[in-house]
């Protein structure tokens, strides 16, 4: 199937897209922060009508807004600390008042709908997972990126959030990618391919072999197209490519380096002689279209899927164009209710033939064990059956003191400072 058929009943019941709350932009993350970040946010507001709230050191943000003539037009939330580009996951604990942490707090309060950051990927992932938490039923989050294929992009995940993953996790990545492709690509039934070393079902390691069995045999609402190989990544053979974070990150960086090298060679060939320069001038429009399609700035960055909010991670070297694209992408995903779609897709996957994610292949054994317990209970003497049951121990969460959080604030962002 191509995924262009009649929409499902579940999709027909989805509410229409509504204008989301503002996008929280981390102005302190990235190699060119805060200037390029704020310029990109201003472009997103001016050109695409995206509402944003800027998080970071207020005096520096105010100076940049003055320079762009946007003073007083975009809300600002002050944050003293910032995660350095070289900091890893532990920075989320060392700097609880960083600009990324404050942006996540705005989302939890209901004052923002998504986060955009060009900061350290490890820092953004760790802080987002700590502050926003994973969706119920989602084992591990995944970073989804768009590959420049034709006629439409191809979604690759995971691109580096979860290095080690179980077979059930790969199937869940397929569910996350399906929901993401429905919004980004507008395809109701996206096709999913499993990246491995051969197209045959028996190729790959134990994880990919088992994942192939689960994807091909379950009634989980995923349009599985089979295995794909590395040379299929840029052919557009499927809408969604699923792999673990280690393989996905290596594949993504390899493709980026290949495209960069190819463009350098093309540029050298086009300027090598006068006839070549004339030919390049005649093909200028087509070359510009090709450059735009292959430029990572066009796609805005990767999306961290599986959390209770939308998180877009832009490249660390992003300039204004990439940040504007990231803000527009976050706006589209929030408008399309990506969190709700992922919840629906994961719920459909959890009811497939291989059972609950938290138990995986043990579900059949658990059911058999429950049946044995029922038979044993039925064979007990009547006096033993009449014994009152022992009071259940309260759950762990109930024994621990509840965190002192303020009730959610559903108001709009604060006025500019």
CORTATA-V925815 format. One record per backbone hydrogen bond with DSSP energy under -0.5 kcal/mol. CO is the residue of the C=O (numbers start at 1). NH is the residue of the N-H. E is the energy in kcal/mol with one decimal. If there is no record, write none. Layout:
co:nh:e
CO:NH:E
CO:NH:E
//
This chain:
co:nh:e
3:188:-0.9
3:189:-1.5
8:12:-1.9
9:13:-1.3
11:14:-1.1
22:24:-0.5
22:113:-2.7
22:114:-0.7
23:25:-0.6
23:53:-2.5
24:26:-0.6
24:116:-2.4
25:27:-1.0
25:55:-2.7
26:29:-0.7
27:34:-0.6
30:33:-1.1
32:36:-2.2
34:38:-2.7
35:39:-2.3
36:40:-2.2
37:41:-2.2
38:42:-2.5
39:43:-2.3
40:44:-2.1
41:45:-1.9
42:46:-2.8
43:47:-3.1
43:48:-0.6
44:48:-1.3
44:50:-1.9
45:49:-0.8
51:23:-2.6
52:75:-0.6
53:25:-2.6
54:77:-2.8
55:27:-2.4
56:58:-0.7
56:79:-1.8
57:61:-2.1
58:62:-2.8
59:63:-1.9
60:64:-1.9
61:65:-2.4
62:66:-2.2
63:67:-1.8
64:68:-1.5
65:70:-3.0
65:71:-0.5
66:69:-1.0
70:73:-1.9
70:74:-0.6
75:54:-2.4
77:56:-2.0
81:99:-1.1
84:87:-1.4
88:91:-1.2
89:92:-1.6
90:93:-1.5
90:94:-1.9
91:95:-2.2
95:98:-1.4
97:81:-1.1
98:102:-2.5
99:103:-2.0
100:104:-2.2
101:105:-2.0
102:106:-1.9
103:107:-1.6
104:108:-2.2
105:109:-1.9
106:111:-2.8
106:112:-0.8
107:110:-1.2
113:310:-0.9
114:24:-2.8
115:312:-3.1
116:26:-2.9
117:314:-2.5
120:124:-2.9
121:125:-2.8
122:126:-2.4
123:127:-2.5
124:128:-2.5
125:129:-2.4
126:130:-2.0
127:131:-2.6
128:132:-2.8
128:133:-0.7
129:133:-0.8
133:308:-1.7
135:138:-1.9
137:139:-0.6
142:144:-0.6
142:305:-3.2
143:159:-1.4
144:303:-2.5
145:147:-0.5
145:156:-2.9
147:149:-2.3
147:154:-1.7
154:147:-3.6
155:241:-3.5
156:145:-2.5
157:243:-1.7
162:245:-2.6
163:165:-0.5
163:246:-0.8
166:170:-1.7
167:171:-1.8
168:172:-1.9
169:173:-2.3
170:174:-1.8
171:175:-1.4
172:176:-2.4
173:177:-3.0
174:178:-2.0
175:179:-2.0
176:180:-2.2
177:181:-2.7
178:182:-1.8
179:183:-1.0
180:184:-2.8
181:185:-2.1
181:186:-0.8
181:187:-1.0
186:188:-0.5
187:190:-0.5
190:223:-0.7
191:239:-1.0
191:240:-2.1
192:225:-3.5
192:226:-0.6
193:195:-0.6
193:242:-2.7
194:228:-2.4
199:227:-0.6
200:203:-1.8
205:209:-2.4
206:210:-2.2
207:211:-2.4
208:212:-2.3
209:213:-1.8
210:214:-2.3
211:215:-2.7
212:216:-2.4
213:217:-1.5
214:218:-1.3
218:220:-1.3
222:224:-1.6
223:192:-2.6
226:194:-1.9
228:196:-2.4
229:232:-1.8
230:233:-1.4
232:235:-1.3
232:236:-0.5
232:237:-0.8
239:155:-2.9
240:193:-3.1
241:157:-2.3
242:195:-2.4
244:248:-2.7
245:249:-2.0
246:250:-2.0
247:251:-2.6
248:252:-2.4
249:253:-2.5
250:254:-2.2
251:255:-2.2
252:256:-2.3
253:257:-2.3
254:258:-2.2
255:259:-2.6
256:260:-2.2
257:261:-2.3
258:262:-2.5
259:263:-2.3
260:264:-1.8
261:265:-2.1
262:266:-2.4
263:267:-2.6
264:268:-2.0
265:269:-2.3
266:270:-2.3
267:271:-1.0
269:272:-0.8
273:277:-2.0
274:278:-2.2
275:279:-2.3
276:280:-2.3
277:281:-1.9
278:282:-1.9
279:283:-1.5
281:284:-1.2
283:287:-2.5
284:288:-2.3
285:289:-2.1
286:290:-2.1
287:291:-2.4
288:292:-2.5
289:293:-2.1
290:294:-1.9
291:295:-1.2
295:298:-1.7
296:299:-1.4
296:300:-0.7
302:313:-3.4
303:144:-2.7
303:305:-0.9
304:311:-0.6
305:142:-1.8
306:135:-3.1
310:115:-2.4
311:304:-2.9
311:313:-0.5
312:117:-2.1
312:314:-0.7
313:302:-2.2
315:318:-1.9
316:31:-3.4
319:323:-1.9
320:324:-2.5
321:325:-2.1
322:326:-2.3
323:327:-2.5
324:328:-2.2
325:329:-2.5
326:330:-2.5
327:331:-2.2
328:332:-2.3
329:333:-2.4
330:334:-2.4
331:335:-2.4
332:336:-2.2
333:338:-1.9
334:337:-1.1
335:18:-0.6
337:341:-2.1
338:342:-2.4
339:343:-2.0
340:344:-2.2
341:345:-2.6
342:346:-2.9
343:347:-2.0
344:348:-2.0
345:349:-1.9
346:350:-2.4
347:351:-0.9
349:352:-1.6
352:355:-1.7
356:359:-0.9
356:360:-2.5
359:362:-2.1
360:363:-1.4
362:366:-2.8
363:367:-2.5
364:368:-2.1
365:369:-2.5
366:370:-2.3
367:371:-2.1
368:372:-2.1
369:373:-2.1
370:374:-2.1
371:375:-2.2
372:376:-2.4
373:377:-2.4
374:378:-2.1
375:379:-1.4
376:380:-0.5
377:380:-0.8
381:385:-2.0
382:386:-1.5
384:387:-1.1
395:398:-0.6
395:399:-1.3
396:400:-1.1
403:405:-1.7
408:410:-0.8
//
